[in-house]
Amino acid sequence: VAAGIPLNEALNALENIGDVSEEQVDAAKLWQQQLPDAVREHAENPYGAQALILALLLNNEVATEAKQLDVLNEVIGELHTSNVVQVQKLLAELIDTQTLPLIDLTLPTLKEMTPDQYERFKSCVNQLVLADERLDLREWIIRRVVLQHLDEHYQHSKKPIAKYFVLGSAKESIEIMLSMLAYIEHADEAEAVASFETAKRSVGAGALRMVSKEKLTTDILDLVMDDMVLLNPPLKKRFLQASVSCISHDGEVSLQAYELTRAIASCLDCPMPPVFVSGQGARST
């Protein structure tokens, strides 16, 4: 069973986009204090921070992980690869529920890499994701959030400038992302449809149409996100309001749906505070 998060905390996080409260700062500090010392130490130096992200991307399947380790040996050498494997063991208790907080923790340190180090790191991230020849949602979230922020920092890409001033300009992309959230949150098709309708009503976007489940693949998510970053800030906030209405339609919020919403918010430059979950969530594949 996947971990759930308290509805009031999810809604409160939306209210606090871009405005982190004292309680949330305290919660983040407490979470960091509870991390193993070795994880905190890794997050504070560029090689360690790289190892944390690469460890998050190592696969549970033995054959795939062997391919991934071969890639790492080739790109960063055996010494750094063995460090990534050690870090993976450190993260075993955290990996399911705390992926995005870990990314938040490492990003400032990752920005201290040299441009050459970043080239190698980026190559590792992309090749680890491609190793099993399929892109699962968790892999997409890690790669997209980390590389979007770092590409902008290292000037591999320009920070997007708002070009869309009505939701209709990104209609197809919004429909895809809201549909995906609805299906992730609700296995029952009728519930998924009802949550999509709730999301539409919450932001008065009656023209939106739900996309069928078979058309929703992770392969299109980068194109969808590239389109949505062109929304102006008020529209980004409206989309995130619709997202939270969608995933909280039945009074509960799953961790997987909330983490995707938070990842989208991060990519839209409207960061939502994390909700720190105690205990172990089911790993999504």
FENJOBEL-V999615 format. One record per residue. N is the residue number from 1. RES is the residue in three letters. SS is DSSP state (helix for helix, strand for strand, loop for the rest). Layout:
BEGIN
{{N	RES	SS} {N	RES	SS}}
END
This chain:
BEGIN
{{1	VAL	loop} {2	ALA	loop} {3	ALA	loop} {4	GLY	strand} {5	ILE	strand} {6	PRO	loop} {7	LEU	helix} {8	ASN	helix} {9	GLU	helix} {10	ALA	helix} {11	LEU	helix} {12	ASN	helix} {13	ALA	helix} {14	LEU	helix} {15	GLU	helix} {16	ASN	loop} {17	ILE	loop} {18	GLY	loop} {19	ASP	loop} {20	VAL	loop} {21	SER	loop} {22	GLU	helix} {23	GLU	helix} {24	GLN	helix} {25	VAL	helix} {26	ASP	helix} {27	ALA	helix} {28	ALA	helix} {29	LYS	helix} {30	LEU	helix} {31	TRP	helix} {32	GLN	helix} {33	GLN	helix} {34	GLN	helix} {35	LEU	loop} {36	PRO	loop} {37	ASP	helix} {38	ALA	helix} {39	VAL	helix} {40	ARG	helix} {41	GLU	helix} {42	HIS	helix} {43	ALA	helix} {44	GLU	loop} {45	ASN	loop} {46	PRO	helix} {47	TYR	helix} {48	GLY	helix} {49	ALA	helix} {50	GLN	helix} {51	ALA	helix} {52	LEU	helix} {53	ILE	helix} {54	LEU	helix} {55	ALA	helix} {56	LEU	helix} {57	LEU	loop} {58	LEU	loop} {59	ASN	loop} {60	ASN	loop} {61	GLU	loop} {62	VAL	helix} {63	ALA	helix} {64	THR	helix} {65	GLU	helix} {66	ALA	helix} {67	LYS	helix} {68	GLN	helix} {69	LEU	helix} {70	ASP	helix} {71	VAL	helix} {72	LEU	helix} {73	ASN	helix} {74	GLU	helix} {75	VAL	helix} {76	ILE	helix} {77	GLY	helix} {78	GLU	helix} {79	LEU	helix} {80	HIS	helix} {81	THR	helix} {82	SER	helix} {83	ASN	helix} {84	VAL	helix} {85	VAL	helix} {86	GLN	helix} {87	VAL	helix} {88	GLN	helix} {89	LYS	helix} {90	LEU	helix} {91	LEU	loop} {92	ALA	loop} {93	GLU	loop} {94	LEU	loop} {95	ILE	loop} {96	ASP	loop} {97	THR	loop} {98	GLN	loop} {99	THR	helix} {100	LEU	helix} {101	PRO	helix} {102	LEU	helix} {103	ILE	helix} {104	ASP	helix} {105	LEU	helix} {106	THR	helix} {107	LEU	helix} {108	PRO	helix} {109	THR	helix} {110	LEU	helix} {111	LYS	loop} {112	GLU	loop} {113	MET	loop} {114	THR	loop} {115	PRO	helix} {116	ASP	helix} {117	GLN	helix} {118	TYR	helix} {119	GLU	helix} {120	ARG	helix} {121	PHE	helix} {122	LYS	helix} {123	SER	helix} {124	CYS	helix} {125	VAL	helix} {126	ASN	helix} {127	GLN	helix} {128	LEU	helix} {129	VAL	helix} {130	LEU	helix} {131	ALA	loop} {132	ASP	loop} {133	GLU	loop} {134	ARG	loop} {135	LEU	loop} {136	ASP	loop} {137	LEU	helix} {138	ARG	helix} {139	GLU	helix} {140	TRP	helix} {141	ILE	helix} {142	ILE	helix} {143	ARG	helix} {144	ARG	helix} {145	VAL	helix} {146	VAL	helix} {147	LEU	helix} {148	GLN	helix} {149	HIS	helix} {150	LEU	helix} {151	ASP	helix} {152	GLU	helix} {153	HIS	helix} {154	TYR	loop} {155	GLN	loop} {156	HIS	loop} {157	SER	loop} {158	LYS	loop} {159	LYS	loop} {160	PRO	loop} {161	ILE	loop} {162	ALA	loop} {163	LYS	loop} {164	TYR	strand} {165	PHE	loop} {166	VAL	loop} {167	LEU	helix} {168	GLY	helix} {169	SER	helix} {170	ALA	helix} {171	LYS	helix} {172	GLU	helix} {173	SER	helix} {174	ILE	helix} {175	GLU	helix} {176	ILE	helix} {177	MET	helix} {178	LEU	helix} {179	SER	helix} {180	MET	helix} {181	LEU	helix} {182	ALA	helix} {183	TYR	helix} {184	ILE	helix} {185	GLU	helix} {186	HIS	loop} {187	ALA	loop} {188	ASP	loop} {189	GLU	helix} {190	ALA	helix} {191	GLU	helix} {192	ALA	helix} {193	VAL	helix} {194	ALA	helix} {195	SER	helix} {196	PHE	helix} {197	GLU	helix} {198	THR	helix} {199	ALA	helix} {200	LYS	helix} {201	ARG	helix} {202	SER	helix} {203	VAL	loop} {204	GLY	loop} {205	ALA	loop} {206	GLY	loop} {207	ALA	loop} {208	LEU	loop} {209	ARG	loop} {210	MET	loop} {211	VAL	loop} {212	SER	loop} {213	LYS	helix} {214	GLU	helix} {215	LYS	helix} {216	LEU	loop} {217	THR	loop} {218	THR	helix} {219	ASP	helix} {220	ILE	helix} {221	LEU	helix} {222	ASP	helix} {223	LEU	helix} {224	VAL	helix} {225	MET	helix} {226	ASP	helix} {227	ASP	helix} {228	MET	helix} {229	VAL	loop} {230	LEU	loop} {231	LEU	strand} {232	ASN	loop} {233	PRO	helix} {234	PRO	helix} {235	LEU	helix} {236	LYS	helix} {237	LYS	helix} {238	ARG	helix} {239	PHE	helix} {240	LEU	helix} {241	GLN	helix} {242	ALA	helix} {243	SER	helix} {244	VAL	helix} {245	SER	helix} {246	CYS	helix} {247	ILE	helix} {248	SER	loop} {249	HIS	loop} {250	ASP	loop} {251	GLY	loop} {252	GLU	loop} {253	VAL	strand} {254	SER	strand} {255	LEU	helix} {256	GLN	helix} {257	ALA	helix} {258	TYR	helix} {259	GLU	helix} {260	LEU	helix} {261	THR	helix} {262	ARG	helix} {263	ALA	helix} {264	ILE	helix} {265	ALA	helix} {266	SER	helix} {267	CYS	helix} {268	LEU	loop} {269	ASP	loop} {270	CYS	loop} {271	PRO	loop} {272	MET	loop} {273	PRO	loop} {274	PRO	loop} {275	VAL	loop} {276	PHE	loop} {277	VAL	loop} {278	SER	loop} {279	GLY	loop} {280	GLN	loop} {281	GLY	loop} {282	ALA	loop} {283	ARG	loop} {284	SER	loop} {285	THR	loop}}
END
